[in-house]
Amino acid sequence: MTGWLLRRIAQAAVVVFLMTLIVFVGLHAIGNPVDILIGQDVDQVDRARIIAELGLDKPLWQQYLGFLNGALHGNLGNSFVYNIPAIELVIQRLPATLELAFSALFLAVLIGLPLGLVAGLYPDSRFSKMIMAGSIVGFSLPTFWVALMLIMTFSVSLGWLPASGRGQTVEFLGFQWSWLTTDGLRHLILPALNLSLFKISLVIRLTRAGVRDVIPLDFVKFARAKGLSPFRVVCVHVFRNTMIPLVTVLGLELGSTIAFAVITESIFSWPGAGKLILDSLNALDRPVIVAYLIVVVCLFVTLNLIVDILYKVLDPRVRLEGSA
């Protein structure tokens, strides 16, 4: 177990190192942040002073080595735009993104799991066929179009839900959360629903496929032969074995939801890390971009670790020592 954990940490360190190197080279290739951060009306003396203060007067390799030296001491640099530590800025915005991502995943499980079970247990019924047809629609519709339709329907036409912002928040564990207030929940519904649409379709299809694979197996037939109730057979035997591949996908999808919530946050003006990274890319705010990507990579590694542990809980035959 210890050796496996050390290997995972080493792999994560290599991934973070390569990611920071690619980001530095890529941002240097696509543009110069000086042209965006400094106006044309600034004289050459002030321009040179600002460039030196930002450390952009050095060669790229020196900038990167300076970044690595600071990162080893917990300093990822200050934002070019906000002039505060980049990691602090990302952490301030991250709770809003986590709140949105977990809400979307909760909706995906709450809606997709029972619908997938119904579609798997009764595959020939008309309702099951409607469920599967709806899942195809969920896969096909682009996120930005769904977001605009939700705003037009529930905000503009009906006036039921707000179209943008995070609403009223309450401090909990040192961070601001909107799901603890009624106004915050009203602001959360539309972006969470928009972000969860693809996940709902995915959960439906995975659950249905898992149920159809497990039902013909011998241990399910044996459980029925023992006289167990259909509810117990489904919940204890079918559902548990269906959850093994589902846990893997949901764990990875949570990471991707956190990382790629940019479109939803932009359309609904949700003040999360996704909107922050989009604004930082427009301004070529390199420290914020790198800090955000490091946080996302660490989240992916942590989620993968949790998935592996859940594998062990759901299926004792899985040995973590054998995982890479």
Phi and psi in degrees as a GROMACS rama.xvg file:
@    title "Ramachandran Plot"
@    xaxis  label "Phi"
@    yaxis  label "Psi"
@TYPE xy
-64.8194  -44.1239  THR-2
-62.4162  -40.8753  GLY-3
-62.7582  -42.8307  TRP-4
-65.8285  -40.0893  LEU-5
-64.8084  -38.6161  LEU-6
-63.0952  -40.6243  ARG-7
-64.1549  -40.1789  ARG-8
-65.4679  -41.4981  ILE-9
-63.8764  -42.1264  ALA-10
-62.0282  -41.6287  GLN-11
-63.9954  -39.783  ALA-12
-63.4883  -40.556  ALA-13
-64.682  -42.8755  VAL-14
-62.1657  -44.1464  VAL-15
-62.9217  -43.3719  VAL-16
-60.8532  -48.5989  PHE-17
-64.0755  -38.0047  LEU-18
-64.2698  -45.3378  MET-19
-63.47  -38.0935  THR-20
-64.1312  -45.0249  LEU-21
-63.8738  -40.5091  ILE-22
-64.9209  -44.6914  VAL-23
-60.4818  -47.4091  PHE-24
-66.7988  -42.7188  VAL-25
-63.7187  -45.145  GLY-26
-66.6945  -34.8155  LEU-27
-66.1903  -31.9414  HIS-28
-78.007  -32.4076  ALA-29
-88.7882  -13.9221  ILE-30
170.481  168.969  GLY-31
-109.6  118.646  ASN-32
-61.5942  -21.532  PRO-33
-61.8566  -38.9207  VAL-34
-64.8184  -24.7724  ASP-35
-93.0625  -40.0063  ILE-36
-78.5749  -30.954  LEU-37
-110.068  127.389  ILE-38
-71.5321  165.805  GLY-39
-74.5283  -19.5958  GLN-40
-84.2477  -0.517584  ASP-41
-80.292  134.036  VAL-42
-72.6812  169.125  ASP-43
-65.8983  -32.5711  GLN-44
-66.8384  -49.6474  VAL-45
-65.6805  -35.2147  ASP-46
-62.8307  -45.6773  ARG-47
-65.3956  -36.8137  ALA-48
-65.3071  -43.8284  ARG-49
-64.8406  -41.4087  ILE-50
-61.7834  -41.0171  ILE-51
-67.732  -38.5829  ALA-52
-64.1233  -35.56  GLU-53
-80.7177  -8.7312  LEU-54
76.9815  16.8198  GLY-55
-89.804  0.983407  LEU-56
-84.7613  -9.15942  ASP-57
-88.7703  158.57  LYS-58
-59.722  156.643  PRO-59
-59.6353  -39.9576  LEU-60
-65.5845  -33.8633  TRP-61
-70.6983  -38.2039  GLN-62
-61.5153  -41.0941  GLN-63
-69.0627  -41.7774  TYR-64
-64.317  -37.3068  LEU-65
-64.6316  -38.1938  GLY-66
-63.7818  -45.1832  PHE-67
-61.2357  -41.0249  LEU-68
-63.0329  -41.9896  ASN-69
-68.9831  -37.317  GLY-70
-64.3414  -35.3881  ALA-71
-65.7041  -21.1045  LEU-72
-103.873  13.1678  HIS-73
82.4499  13.282  GLY-74
-113.779  112.147  ASN-75
-97.3437  11.5627  LEU-76
93.0955  166.512  GLY-77
-97.5478  146.535  ASN-78
-63.1912  135.97  SER-79
-66.1119  -32.504  PHE-80
-87.8048  -47.9043  VAL-81
-94.6905  -14.5346  TYR-82
57.5913  37.9954  ASN-83
-130.589  162.399  ILE-84
-52.9736  131.304  PRO-85
-62.0581  -42.592  ALA-86
-65.2911  -33.4833  ILE-87
-66.2478  -40.1847  GLU-88
-65.0143  -42.2501  LEU-89
-64.9254  -43.2562  VAL-90
-65.8792  -33.5093  ILE-91
-63.7375  -37.2906  GLN-92
-88.0127  -19.1491  ARG-93
-63.3129  -39.5931  LEU-94
-55.9883  -35.9228  PRO-95
-64.8831  -40.7305  ALA-96
-68.9653  -41.4974  THR-97
-62.5338  -40.6794  LEU-98
-61.2261  -43.6882  GLU-99
-67.4587  -42.803  LEU-100
-67.1919  -45.1566  ALA-101
-67.4935  -34.0649  PHE-102
-65.4863  -41.1191  SER-103
-64.7457  -41.5803  ALA-104
-68.11  -36.4187  LEU-105
-62.6369  -43.2999  PHE-106
-64.5522  -37.7092  LEU-107
-63.3154  -42.9674  ALA-108
-71.7835  -43.5071  VAL-109
-62.4373  -38.2539  LEU-110
-94.2957  -45.1078  ILE-111
-73.4078  -34.3736  GLY-112
-66.2474  -52.476  LEU-113
-64.3084  -37.0703  PRO-114
-66.1203  -38.3149  LEU-115
-66.7876  -37.8852  GLY-116
-62.8371  -45.0026  LEU-117
-61.6049  -44.3922  VAL-118
-65.6934  -31.2272  ALA-119
-79.9649  -35.8451  GLY-120
-78.1143  -31.3527  LEU-121
-128.939  68.7033  TYR-122
-66.7869  -22.0543  PRO-123
-96.5885  -1.79248  ASP-124
-76.1109  157.775  SER-125
-65.3754  -37.6597  ARG-126
-64.4092  -40.0223  PHE-127
-64.2771  -39.5819  SER-128
-65.9556  -35.0335  LYS-129
-66.2718  -38.7763  MET-130
-61.2274  -46.6292  ILE-131
-67.2791  -36.0732  MET-132
-64.9979  -40.3472  ALA-133
-64.5781  -34.488  GLY-134
-66.5056  -34.8802  SER-135
-64.5438  -40.9962  ILE-136
-61.9036  -41.6503  VAL-137
-61.9454  -35.4674  GLY-138
-69.7233  -32.9957  PHE-139
-85.4389  -32.7146  SER-140
-73.0249  131.176  LEU-141
-70.3727  145.208  PRO-142
-61.8029  -42.9717  THR-143
-66.0741  -36.0199  PHE-144
-68.4409  -42.4189  TRP-145
-61.1364  -41.3625  VAL-146
-61.3272  -44.4615  ALA-147
-64.9812  -39.6191  LEU-148
-65.9702  -39.1883  MET-149
-63.0279  -42.0115  LEU-150
-65.4742  -45.1512  ILE-151
-62.9772  -37.2168  MET-152
-80.1726  -56.2426  THR-153
-90.0669  -18.3095  PHE-154
-104.804  -49.6184  SER-155
-81.3138  -52.5671  VAL-156
-75.8503  -51.6682  SER-157
-91.5623  -27.7602  LEU-158
69.4912  24.7831  GLY-159
-81.1292  -38.6683  TRP-160
-129.844  148.341  LEU-161
-69.7476  154.013  PRO-162
-97.3917  -15.534  ALA-163
-153.522  166.977  SER-164
85.0753  176.674  GLY-165
-108.447  -13.2348  ARG-166
76.463  -166.068  GLY-167
-71.1008  137.649  GLN-168
-122.914  160.099  THR-169
-129.827  139.17  VAL-170
-77.6726  132.031  GLU-171
-148.915  125.295  PHE-172
58.4369  32.7354  LEU-173
85.73  0.0835476  GLY-174
-126.978  159.725  PHE-175
-90.6602  132.118  GLN-176
-129.033  139.394  TRP-177
-96.4423  -20.3371  SER-178
-72.9346  -7.73526  TRP-179
-88.9909  -1.41606  LEU-180
-125.788  154.064  THR-181
-64.9142  -43.511  THR-182
-64.8769  -39.0385  ASP-183
-64.808  -39.5773  GLY-184
-63.8957  -38.8529  LEU-185
-63.6419  -37.2639  ARG-186
-72.9795  -24.861  HIS-187
-82.1159  -26.2796  LEU-188
-59.8872  -53.0495  ILE-189
-64.4929  -50.5969  LEU-190
-63.5881  -36.3343  PRO-191
-66.9442  -41.0363  ALA-192
-65.0247  -41.8991  LEU-193
-62.5494  -42.4964  ASN-194
-71.6965  -24.8456  LEU-195
-90.2715  -9.27053  SER-196
-59.7026  -47.8056  LEU-197
-64.0642  -39.1048  PHE-198
-66.7198  -37.3987  LYS-199
-60.4425  -46.9309  ILE-200
-61.6953  -39.9262  SER-201
-65.158  -44.8984  LEU-202
-63.8634  -40.3659  VAL-203
-58.2947  -49.8772  ILE-204
-70.6135  -38.0156  ARG-205
-67.3137  -41.8521  LEU-206
-65.2163  -44.2804  THR-207
-61.3541  -45.758  ARG-208
-62.4711  -40.6449  ALA-209
-64.9169  -42.3655  GLY-210
-63.732  -43.9341  VAL-211
-64.9581  -29.7126  ARG-212
-77.1039  -33.5724  ASP-213
-84.2028  -37.1115  VAL-214
-54.7899  -41.4578  ILE-215
-76.2645  -4.75815  PRO-216
-71.4648  158.316  LEU-217
-65.3646  -37.5984  ASP-218
-67.5143  -27.6478  PHE-219
-72.4552  -41.7178  VAL-220
-62.3933  -39.981  LYS-221
-65.7493  -39.5724  PHE-222
-63.0443  -39.5581  ALA-223
-67.8324  -38.6317  ARG-224
-65.3313  -28.0288  ALA-225
-73.3241  -9.16284  LYS-226
91.5373  15.8137  GLY-227
-67.214  148.814  LEU-228
-66.8338  150.755  SER-229
-56.4093  -35.5726  PRO-230
-62.782  -44.501  PHE-231
-67.9621  -38.792  ARG-232
-61.787  -44.3546  VAL-233
-69.3741  -47.3895  VAL-234
-72.9638  -41.2083  CYS-235
-87.6805  -44.2514  VAL-236
-97.2626  -51.5293  HIS-237
-73.0158  -51.3636  VAL-238
-63.2986  -42.9805  PHE-239
-63.4142  -42.1096  ARG-240
-73.708  -25.2589  ASN-241
-71.5841  -28.2347  THR-242
-70.5846  -21.1237  MET-243
-61.3174  -55.3581  ILE-244
-68.8745  -28.3617  PRO-245
-66.5216  -38.6071  LEU-246
-61.1647  -41.8649  VAL-247
-59.959  -50.0131  THR-248
-66.6143  -42.6278  VAL-249
-65.2076  -37.0338  LEU-250
-62.313  -45.5529  GLY-251
-69.4051  -37.0139  LEU-252
-67.6529  -31.8188  GLU-253
-63.348  -42.5889  LEU-254
-62.9325  -43.5101  GLY-255
-67.9194  -33.0604  SER-256
-64.3875  -42.4628  THR-257
-64.7748  -42.1288  ILE-258
-74.5862  -33.4538  ALA-259
-117.055  33.3976  PHE-260
-86.1902  17.566  ALA-261
-62.9948  -46.0938  VAL-262
-63.9871  -47.3232  ILE-263
-62.0825  -44.4696  THR-264
-65.4959  -34.5545  GLU-265
-70.3971  -45.0893  SER-266
-67.0065  -41.4285  ILE-267
-93.318  8.33889  PHE-268
51.2187  43.1175  SER-269
-83.681  120.354  TRP-270
-79.463  63.9723  PRO-271
-110.173  -171.763  GLY-272
-69.4375  -27.6993  ALA-273
-64.1317  -44.5953  GLY-274
-67.5002  -35.064  LYS-275
-62.1207  -44.3011  LEU-276
-68.2669  -32.761  ILE-277
-66.514  -44.5998  LEU-278
-64.4237  -36.6851  ASP-279
-69.7353  -35.9354  SER-280
-65.6423  -38.6435  LEU-281
-64.6555  -33.0444  ASN-282
-96.2084  -0.0736642  ALA-283
52.681  42.4944  LEU-284
-79.8591  84.9214  ASP-285
-58.1244  -46.6896  ARG-286
-58.6647  -39.8196  PRO-287
-68.8008  -41.1978  VAL-288
-61.5541  -46.6549  ILE-289
-65.9857  -43.1861  VAL-290
-61.9616  -41.3347  ALA-291
-62.2342  -45.827  TYR-292
-66.5696  -35.2957  LEU-293
-63.6424  -43.9635  ILE-294
-61.9985  -42.0939  VAL-295
-64.6354  -42.7753  VAL-296
-61.7935  -43.5346  VAL-297
-62.9252  -37.0527  CYS-298
-64.7831  -42.6291  LEU-299
-60.7768  -45.879  PHE-300
-62.8392  -42.7202  VAL-301
-64.5477  -42.5925  THR-302
-64.7502  -39.9205  LEU-303
-63.3353  -37.3155  ASN-304
-64.5181  -43.8423  LEU-305
-63.5681  -39.5774  ILE-306
-61.3823  -43.1956  VAL-307
-62.5208  -39.5221  ASP-308
-68.11  -40.3178  ILE-309
-64.1682  -33.7641  LEU-310
-56.2862  -44.3009  TYR-311
-62.6123  -38.1792  LYS-312
-70.7526  -43.1304  VAL-313
-75.5984  -32.9063  LEU-314
-137.58  99.7577  ASP-315
-61.1258  -15.5851  PRO-316
-70.346  -20.2695  ARG-317
-77.1139  131.907  VAL-318
-115.222  120.984  ARG-319
-63.7068  -29.3614  LEU-320
-63.0327  -25.3332  GLU-321
-89.2306  -3.26854  GLY-322
-83.9674  149.388  SER-323
